[in-house]
Amino acid sequence: MNQPAGHHGHATGDHAPRGPSSYGMQDSSRVWELLALRPGQAMADLGCGPGDYALESAERVGPTGRVWALDRDRRMLAAVQADARAQGLTRLCTVRADLREPLPLRSASLDLCLLATVLHVIKFTLAQGPLLGEIARILRPGGRLAVLNCSLKDLSFGPPEHLRIPPEEMDRLVKPHGFERQHLEDFGFNYLALYCKP
């Protein structure tokens, strides 16, 4: 994802930023307040990229929780794993996966799934592909789906407008899979939609 000038993923450990990330584009404290991760919970960062959200999540769920960082880029995952080791985050596990295919995670095993500015990459297969059904499968009852997406605004950065998914369209896509929207937060560049699995 293209970003405003000067914005990059934050560095972790002794590693430099490894690529584009939406981390820090919005009020991070508000994002984490809304995600409300607690020690001992299990979450997955789907399409984790440089791993900013996964690494922070691993700190928040602590040694009794678990974080899965999924991406299809092996080099990206290796860097995320190296950062996790450097920070002593032993409960972060990297998994190579393509979000257009079934997810290699157990059913009803997660409290939270995060999709952070990644859906524009697979927009045209989202409605017909397995991703939303797979997320419903791997979440526990009462589990939550958090979607951080690029706003449908005239911006000089980010994905082309036709690849962005506005909140109303996101609602229509997730509803057939049993999700109910709990909250919508407008961050300007991005929005965060939170959905619950009954």
Disulfide bonds with the S-S distance in Angstrom:
none
